[in-house]
Amino acid sequence: MSQTQSPAPEAGRPVVFRNGIVLTMDDAHTVLPDADVLVVDGLVAAVGSALEVPEGTQEIDARGGIVMPGMIDTHRHMWQTAMRGYGADWTLTQYFVWYYLEHGAKFRPEDIFAGNQLSAWESLEAGVTTTVDWSHGLQTVDHAEAAVDALQAVPGRFVLAYGNIQAAPWEWTADPAVRSFFDRRQGGSDLLGFQLAFDVTGDPAFPEKAAFEVARDLGLPVTTHAGVWGATNDDGIRLMHEHGFATPETVYVHAATLSTDSYQRIAASGGSVSVSTESEQSAGQGYPPTWQVRRHDIPVSLSMDTSVWWSGDLFSAMRTTLGADRSREQLEAHAKGDTDTHGHLRAEQVVDWATRGGARALGRDDLGRLEPGMQADVVLIKNESSPVSFPLLNPYGHVAFQAQRGDVHTVLVGGRVVKHEHALVGVDLPAVRRTVDATVEHLRSALGEEAWAQGMNPELPGDDEVLDNPYQYTDYRSDSTHGARGTVFGEPGSGS
């Protein structure tokens, strides 16, 4: 049974959004009031006022709404979505233990499928048209096949970042079955891309070198959790850079506890940082590093990390990013006895990070903006049933601070309508729910009721030993992963 509440525009026909406020996100960040966006053959054909359109074009009334590019999430552990909200009170260490060292191994291929399918539809429902599936639960190639099958069953744009937290990166990347998987599944669809996902411990022996070489052989970018307190920090960045594996395609997730040297290496190599503010400010990777990456002119994209804790939309990511950056700026001013009178990070910038920033990180110059010739990944934010939808005075401020997933009226991916009049198109949510329910039932049974309840209700802090490093592939330990940076916001004098 489809959840669609009203007929959507017919597939294959041109579509025009009429009379909306258009955030083109072009190089000049042009904002067009009372403008149209015409979509033909999956591409943006024209943007402007009172556009002439081909005969048979289907019109969508965007008056009173905002038309913008589809948002792009560069780091989402989609496989965990069947556990939505389970770890609301976790610390990062408890997350590491639950998923990485103990219960994550209990996920079957069908559980990966369930989480990915649910997360994929969730992305589209919130106007996220491209999502990087940071899929480090792929214990076997069968798990990877299930992950891709789920993504291809949903009409969005996805990148599978292949990872396996249960094995060392130099081991699973050397598996002939993994290489065979890429031979079979790469290419053939503009809607599916690939990365390799693994982390660098900082071990001086640099055992991850072999995994980087595999990525280079396969022609795949690497995405890595960097600058995570107690786990991955400056030594890993230095080793990547010195061995020539820090490239413009590399995406550094979090990058929250790094020194100036590491930020300079990332900037010099042209890499980008994926900021997961809800995660960083809650779990403990480090304070969200937006002021640092701006200071070093490092490209930024946004991500939500995992629905085990946080919301699966980028509206939350934009507003929490603004809040964290401004809070740091104000606290640093107060600590000096000053008053912060002008905020540096603006709503316009985080909207850019949620759209163009993601496109840059993925090397997709045809995404993230509404200009002729670009892919028609388009979102209309409009909600005539909500008093929050008006007045619409500052469109960037409205997107970043006022809008939410319920205000996403229409979503196109490659010109295909996947959400219309606030309802997903072509989804069988009862069937999706059944697959997720089966996964929850399996995990609950595999853990047992006592462990299941304990996982959702972690103990209050005690004197138990804290794991030094969750990536238990080698015996390497480093005092530097716990070294203070001078203040909670970084090295002294690095703030403004």
C-alpha positions as CSV (number, residue, x, y, z in Angstrom):
1,M,0.0,0.0,0.0
2,S,1.5,3.3,-1.1
3,Q,1.7,6.2,1.4
4,T,1.2,8.8,-1.4
5,Q,-1.7,11.0,-0.6
6,S,-2.2,12.7,-3.9
7,P,-1.1,12.1,-7.5
8,A,2.4,13.1,-8.2
9,P,3.7,14.6,-11.5
10,E,4.0,11.9,-14.1
11,A,7.4,10.4,-14.7
12,G,9.3,11.7,-17.7
13,R,7.3,14.9,-18.2
14,P,8.9,18.3,-17.7
15,V,8.3,19.9,-14.3
16,V,8.3,23.6,-13.5
17,F,8.3,25.2,-10.0
18,R,6.4,28.5,-10.3
19,N,6.8,31.7,-8.4
20,G,9.0,30.6,-5.5
21,I,12.0,32.2,-3.8
22,V,14.8,30.4,-5.5
23,L,18.1,29.8,-3.7
24,T,20.3,29.0,-6.7
25,M,23.5,28.3,-4.6
26,D,25.5,29.3,-7.7
27,D,28.9,30.9,-7.2
28,A,27.3,34.3,-6.4
29,H,24.6,32.7,-4.2
30,T,22.0,34.4,-6.3
31,V,18.6,34.6,-4.7
32,L,15.7,35.0,-7.1
33,P,12.3,36.2,-5.7
34,D,9.1,35.1,-7.5
35,A,11.0,32.9,-9.9
36,D,10.6,29.6,-11.7
37,V,12.8,26.5,-12.1
38,L,12.2,24.3,-15.1
39,V,13.3,20.7,-15.2
40,V,13.5,18.7,-18.5
41,D,15.0,15.3,-19.0
42,G,16.4,15.1,-15.5
43,L,18.3,18.3,-15.7
44,V,17.7,21.9,-14.7
45,A,16.8,23.5,-18.0
46,A,16.2,27.1,-16.9
47,V,15.9,29.4,-13.9
48,G,14.2,32.7,-14.0
49,S,10.9,34.7,-14.0
50,A,7.9,33.8,-16.1
51,L,9.7,31.0,-17.9
52,E,8.2,29.6,-21.1
53,V,7.9,25.9,-20.8
54,P,7.3,23.0,-23.2
55,E,3.8,21.8,-23.9
56,G,2.6,19.3,-21.3
57,T,4.9,20.6,-18.5
58,Q,3.6,19.9,-15.1
59,E,3.4,22.9,-12.8
60,I,4.1,23.0,-9.1
61,D,3.0,26.1,-7.3
62,A,6.0,27.3,-5.2
63,R,4.4,30.6,-4.2
64,G,5.1,31.2,-0.5
65,G,7.9,28.7,-0.5
66,I,11.6,28.2,-1.1
67,V,13.1,26.3,-4.0
68,M,16.6,25.1,-3.3
69,P,19.0,22.3,-4.4
70,G,18.7,19.0,-2.7
71,M,20.8,18.7,0.4
72,I,23.8,16.3,0.7
73,D,24.8,14.3,3.7
74,T,28.4,13.2,3.5
75,H,28.5,10.8,6.5
76,R,25.6,8.7,7.7
77,H,25.8,5.2,9.2
78,M,22.6,4.1,7.5
79,W,22.9,0.5,8.6
80,Q,22.2,1.5,12.2
81,T,18.9,3.2,11.5
82,A,16.8,0.2,12.7
83,M,18.1,1.1,16.2
84,R,16.7,4.6,16.0
85,G,17.0,6.5,19.3
86,Y,18.3,3.4,21.1
87,G,21.5,5.1,22.3
88,A,20.0,8.5,23.2
89,D,22.0,8.5,26.5
90,W,25.2,7.0,25.3
91,T,28.7,8.4,25.3
92,L,31.0,7.8,22.4
93,T,32.8,5.1,24.3
94,Q,29.5,3.3,25.0
95,Y,28.7,3.5,21.2
96,F,32.1,2.1,20.4
97,V,31.6,-0.8,22.8
98,W,28.0,-1.6,21.7
99,Y,28.6,-1.5,17.9
100,Y,32.3,-2.1,17.5
101,L,33.4,-4.5,20.1
102,E,30.3,-6.5,21.0
103,H,26.8,-6.4,19.5
104,G,27.5,-4.9,16.0
105,A,28.7,-8.3,15.0
106,K,25.2,-9.7,15.4
107,F,23.8,-7.7,12.4
108,R,22.9,-10.0,9.5
109,P,22.8,-9.0,5.9
110,E,19.1,-8.6,6.1
111,D,19.6,-6.2,9.1
112,I,21.9,-4.0,7.0
113,F,19.2,-4.0,4.3
114,A,16.5,-3.0,6.8
115,G,18.5,-0.1,8.2
116,N,19.7,1.2,4.8
117,Q,16.2,1.1,3.3
118,L,14.7,2.9,6.2
119,S,17.4,5.5,6.2
120,A,17.3,6.0,2.5
121,W,13.6,6.9,2.6
122,E,14.2,9.0,5.6
123,S,16.8,11.0,3.7
124,L,14.4,11.7,0.8
125,E,11.6,12.6,3.1
126,A,13.8,15.4,4.7
127,G,15.0,16.8,1.4
128,V,18.4,15.0,1.5
129,T,18.8,13.9,-2.1
130,T,22.3,12.5,-1.8
131,T,23.5,10.5,1.2
132,V,26.9,8.9,1.8
133,D,26.3,5.6,3.5
134,W,29.3,5.3,5.8
135,S,28.8,1.6,6.0
136,H,31.3,0.1,8.5
137,G,29.1,-2.8,9.4
138,L,29.9,-4.8,6.2
139,Q,31.4,-7.9,7.9
140,T,31.0,-9.9,4.7
141,V,30.4,-9.2,1.1
142,D,26.9,-10.5,1.6
143,H,26.4,-7.6,4.0
144,A,27.7,-5.3,1.3
145,E,25.4,-6.7,-1.4
146,A,22.4,-6.2,1.0
147,A,23.5,-2.6,1.6
148,V,23.6,-1.8,-2.1
149,D,20.4,-3.7,-2.8
150,A,18.6,-1.5,-0.3
151,L,20.0,1.7,-1.7
152,Q,19.1,0.8,-5.2
153,A,15.5,0.0,-4.1
154,V,15.0,3.6,-3.2
155,P,14.9,6.4,-5.8
156,G,17.6,8.6,-4.2
157,R,21.2,9.4,-4.9
158,F,23.6,7.4,-2.7
159,V,27.3,6.7,-2.1
160,L,28.3,3.5,-0.4
161,A,31.4,4.1,1.7
162,Y,32.5,0.5,2.1
163,G,33.9,-0.4,5.6
164,N,34.2,-3.2,8.1
165,I,34.7,-2.3,11.7
166,Q,35.1,-5.9,12.7
167,A,38.4,-6.3,10.8
168,A,41.5,-4.3,10.2
169,P,41.3,-2.2,7.0
170,W,44.4,-3.8,5.5
171,E,42.8,-7.2,6.0
172,W,39.3,-6.7,4.5
173,T,40.5,-4.5,1.6
174,A,42.8,-7.3,0.6
175,D,40.0,-9.8,0.4
176,P,39.5,-10.9,-3.3
177,A,35.7,-11.1,-2.6
178,V,35.7,-7.4,-1.8
179,R,37.5,-6.6,-5.1
180,S,35.1,-8.8,-6.9
181,F,32.2,-6.9,-5.3
182,F,33.4,-3.6,-6.7
183,D,33.9,-5.2,-10.2
184,R,30.3,-6.2,-10.1
185,R,28.6,-3.2,-8.6
186,Q,30.6,-0.2,-9.7
187,G,29.4,1.8,-12.7
188,G,26.2,1.7,-14.6
189,S,24.2,4.2,-12.5
190,D,24.7,7.9,-11.8
191,L,22.6,7.4,-8.7
192,L,25.2,5.2,-6.9
193,G,28.8,5.9,-6.2
194,F,31.5,4.3,-4.0
195,Q,34.1,5.3,-1.4
196,L,36.3,3.2,1.0
197,A,35.6,4.0,4.7
198,F,38.3,3.3,7.3
199,D,40.2,5.1,10.0
200,V,43.9,5.6,10.7
201,T,45.1,4.9,14.2
202,G,48.4,6.8,14.1
203,D,50.5,3.7,14.5
204,P,54.0,4.6,13.3
205,A,54.1,1.4,11.3
206,F,51.2,2.8,9.3
207,P,49.5,-0.5,8.6
208,E,46.6,1.3,6.9
209,K,49.0,2.0,4.0
210,A,47.9,-1.2,2.3
211,A,44.2,-0.1,2.4
212,F,45.0,3.3,0.9
213,E,46.9,1.4,-1.9
214,V,43.8,-0.7,-2.6
215,A,41.7,2.5,-2.7
216,R,44.1,4.0,-5.2
217,D,44.1,0.8,-7.3
218,L,40.3,0.9,-7.4
219,G,40.1,4.6,-8.1
220,L,38.0,5.2,-5.0
221,P,38.2,8.1,-2.6
222,V,38.7,7.5,1.1
223,T,36.5,8.9,3.9
224,T,37.9,8.6,7.4
225,H,37.0,9.5,11.0
226,A,39.8,12.0,11.9
227,G,40.3,14.1,15.0
228,V,38.2,11.9,17.3
229,W,39.2,12.3,20.9
230,G,40.9,9.2,22.2
231,A,40.9,7.5,18.9
232,T,42.3,9.2,15.8
233,N,44.3,12.4,15.8
234,D,47.4,14.2,14.4
235,D,49.6,11.2,13.8
236,G,47.1,9.7,11.4
237,I,46.8,12.9,9.4
238,R,50.6,13.2,9.3
239,L,51.1,9.7,8.1
240,M,48.4,10.1,5.4
241,H,50.0,13.3,4.2
242,E,53.6,12.1,4.3
243,H,52.8,9.0,2.3
244,G,50.8,10.8,-0.4
245,F,47.4,9.6,0.6
246,A,45.9,12.9,1.6
247,T,44.2,13.9,-1.6
248,P,41.5,16.5,-2.7
249,E,39.0,13.6,-2.7
250,T,39.7,12.6,0.9
251,V,36.8,13.4,3.4
252,Y,37.9,13.9,7.0
253,V,34.9,13.3,9.3
254,H,34.7,15.3,12.5
255,A,38.3,16.6,12.5
256,A,37.5,18.0,15.9
257,T,40.7,17.4,18.0
258,L,43.4,18.3,15.6
259,S,46.4,20.7,15.9
260,T,47.1,23.5,13.5
261,D,49.6,21.3,11.7
262,S,46.9,18.8,10.8
263,Y,44.5,21.5,9.6
264,Q,47.3,22.9,7.4
265,R,48.0,19.5,5.9
266,I,44.4,19.0,5.1
267,A,44.2,22.4,3.6
268,A,47.4,22.0,1.6
269,S,46.2,18.6,0.1
270,G,42.8,20.0,-0.8
271,G,40.7,17.7,1.3
272,S,37.4,18.5,3.0
273,V,35.9,18.1,6.4
274,S,32.5,16.6,7.1
275,V,31.1,18.3,10.3
276,S,28.6,16.3,12.3
277,T,27.7,18.9,14.9
278,E,25.0,17.1,16.8
279,S,27.3,14.2,17.2
280,E,30.5,16.1,18.1
281,Q,28.8,18.3,20.7
282,S,27.0,15.4,22.3
283,A,29.2,12.3,22.0
284,G,32.6,13.7,22.6
285,Q,34.7,13.6,19.4
286,G,35.6,17.1,20.2
287,Y,34.1,20.6,19.9
288,P,32.7,21.1,16.4
289,P,35.6,22.5,14.5
290,T,33.9,24.9,12.1
291,W,35.9,28.0,13.2
292,Q,39.1,26.0,12.6
293,V,38.2,24.8,9.2
294,R,37.1,28.3,8.2
295,R,40.3,29.7,9.5
296,H,42.3,27.4,7.3
297,D,40.0,27.7,4.3
298,I,39.1,24.0,4.3
299,P,35.9,23.1,2.4
300,V,33.1,22.0,4.7
301,S,30.1,19.6,4.3
302,L,27.5,18.6,6.9
303,S,26.4,15.2,8.1
304,M,24.2,13.7,10.8
305,D,26.2,10.6,11.7
306,T,23.7,8.1,13.1
307,S,20.0,7.9,14.0
308,V,21.0,5.8,17.0
309,W,21.2,9.2,18.7
310,W,20.3,12.1,16.4
311,S,17.8,13.4,13.9
312,G,18.2,12.2,10.3
313,D,17.9,15.6,8.6
314,L,20.2,18.5,7.8
315,F,17.9,21.2,9.1
316,S,19.1,20.1,12.6
317,A,22.6,19.9,11.4
318,M,22.5,23.5,10.1
319,R,21.0,25.0,13.2
320,T,23.2,23.1,15.6
321,T,26.3,24.1,13.6
322,L,25.4,27.7,13.8
323,G,24.6,27.4,17.5
324,A,27.9,25.6,18.4
325,D,30.0,28.0,16.4
326,R,28.4,31.1,17.8
327,S,28.5,29.7,21.3
328,R,32.2,29.1,21.1
329,E,32.8,32.6,19.7
330,Q,30.8,34.2,22.5
331,L,32.4,32.1,25.3
332,E,35.9,32.9,24.1
333,A,35.0,36.6,24.0
334,H,33.5,36.4,27.5
335,A,36.7,34.6,28.8
336,K,38.7,37.7,27.7
337,G,36.2,40.1,29.3
338,D,34.9,41.1,25.9
339,T,31.5,41.2,24.2
340,D,31.0,39.4,20.9
341,T,29.2,42.0,18.8
342,H,29.4,40.4,15.3
343,G,29.0,36.7,14.5
344,H,31.3,35.3,11.8
345,L,29.3,32.2,10.7
346,R,26.1,33.1,8.8
347,A,23.0,31.1,7.9
348,E,23.9,31.5,4.3
349,Q,27.2,29.6,4.9
350,V,25.6,26.6,6.5
351,V,23.0,26.3,3.7
352,D,25.9,26.3,1.3
353,W,27.6,23.6,3.3
354,A,24.4,21.5,3.3
355,T,24.3,21.7,-0.5
356,R,27.3,22.9,-2.5
357,G,29.6,21.8,0.3
358,G,28.5,18.2,0.0
359,A,28.8,18.4,-3.8
360,R,32.3,19.6,-3.6
361,A,33.3,16.9,-1.1
362,L,32.0,14.2,-3.5
363,G,33.5,15.8,-6.6
364,R,30.1,16.3,-8.1
365,D,30.1,19.7,-9.7
366,D,26.7,18.9,-11.2
367,L,25.0,18.7,-7.8
368,G,24.2,21.3,-5.1
369,R,23.1,24.2,-7.3
370,L,20.2,25.2,-9.5
371,E,21.7,26.3,-12.8
372,P,21.0,25.2,-16.4
373,G,22.7,21.9,-17.1
374,M,22.9,20.8,-13.4
375,Q,21.2,17.6,-12.2
376,A,17.7,18.3,-11.2
377,D,17.9,17.4,-7.5
378,V,15.4,20.0,-6.2
379,V,13.6,20.7,-3.0
380,L,10.6,22.8,-2.4
381,I,10.1,24.0,1.2
382,K,6.5,25.1,1.6
383,N,3.8,24.3,4.2
384,E,0.5,26.2,3.9
385,S,-0.8,24.4,7.0
386,S,1.9,25.8,9.3
387,P,1.9,29.3,10.8
388,V,5.7,29.0,10.8
389,S,5.8,29.2,7.0
390,F,5.2,33.0,7.0
391,P,6.4,35.7,6.9
392,L,9.3,34.5,4.7
393,L,11.7,37.4,5.0
394,N,15.2,35.9,5.2
395,P,15.3,32.7,3.1
396,Y,18.7,31.5,4.4
397,G,17.6,32.2,7.9
398,H,14.3,30.4,7.3
399,V,16.0,27.3,6.0
400,A,18.6,27.2,8.7
401,F,16.5,28.1,11.8
402,Q,12.7,27.8,10.9
403,A,12.2,24.9,8.5
404,Q,12.0,21.2,9.4
405,R,11.3,18.0,7.5
406,G,7.6,18.4,7.7
407,D,7.9,21.6,5.6
408,V,9.5,19.7,2.7
409,H,6.7,19.8,0.2
410,T,8.3,18.3,-3.0
411,V,11.6,16.6,-3.7
412,L,13.0,15.7,-7.1
413,V,16.1,13.5,-7.7
414,G,17.4,13.6,-11.2
415,G,14.1,15.1,-12.3
416,R,12.1,12.3,-10.7
417,V,9.5,13.3,-8.2
418,V,10.1,11.3,-5.0
419,K,8.1,13.4,-2.6
420,H,5.0,15.5,-3.4
421,E,2.7,17.5,-1.3
422,H,4.4,16.3,1.9
423,A,4.1,12.6,1.0
424,L,6.7,10.2,-0.3
425,V,6.0,8.8,-3.7
426,G,6.0,5.0,-4.3
427,V,7.0,3.9,-0.9
428,D,5.4,0.9,0.9
429,L,6.0,2.0,4.5
430,P,4.2,-1.0,6.0
431,A,6.7,-3.3,4.2
432,V,9.6,-1.2,5.3
433,R,8.3,-1.3,8.9
434,R,8.1,-5.1,8.7
435,T,11.7,-5.5,7.7
436,V,12.8,-3.1,10.5
437,D,10.6,-4.9,13.1
438,A,12.2,-8.2,12.1
439,T,15.7,-6.7,12.7
440,V,14.7,-5.3,16.1
441,E,13.2,-8.7,17.1
442,H,16.4,-10.5,16.0
443,L,18.7,-8.2,17.9
444,R,16.6,-8.1,21.0
445,S,16.5,-11.9,21.0
446,A,20.3,-12.3,20.2
447,L,21.1,-9.9,23.1
448,G,18.6,-11.1,25.6
449,E,16.2,-8.9,27.5
450,E,18.7,-8.0,30.2
451,A,21.4,-6.8,27.8
452,W,18.9,-5.1,25.6
453,A,17.6,-3.1,28.5
454,Q,21.1,-2.3,29.8
455,G,22.2,-1.1,26.3
456,M,19.3,1.4,26.2
457,N,19.9,2.5,29.8
458,P,23.6,2.8,30.3
459,E,25.0,3.1,33.8
460,L,25.9,6.4,35.3
461,P,29.6,7.3,35.4
462,G,31.7,5.2,37.7
463,D,35.4,4.4,38.1
464,D,35.5,1.8,35.4
465,E,38.5,1.8,33.0
466,V,37.9,3.7,29.8
467,L,39.2,2.1,26.6
468,D,42.1,4.0,25.2
469,N,41.4,3.3,21.6
470,P,38.3,1.5,20.2
471,Y,40.1,0.5,17.0
472,Q,41.7,-2.6,18.4
473,Y,43.6,-3.7,15.3
474,T,47.1,-3.2,16.7
475,D,48.7,-2.8,20.2
476,Y,49.5,0.8,19.4
477,R,48.6,3.4,22.0
478,S,49.4,7.1,22.1
479,D,49.4,9.6,24.9
480,S,48.8,12.3,22.3
481,T,45.2,11.1,21.7
482,H,44.4,12.4,25.2
483,G,46.6,15.4,25.1
484,A,44.9,18.7,25.9
485,R,45.1,21.4,23.3
486,G,45.4,24.3,25.8
487,T,41.7,25.1,25.9
488,V,38.5,23.1,25.2
489,F,38.3,24.9,21.9
490,G,41.8,24.2,20.5
491,E,45.3,25.5,20.8
492,P,45.7,28.8,22.5
493,G,45.1,31.7,20.1
494,S,43.6,29.6,17.4
495,G,40.0,30.8,17.9
496,S,39.2,33.8,15.8
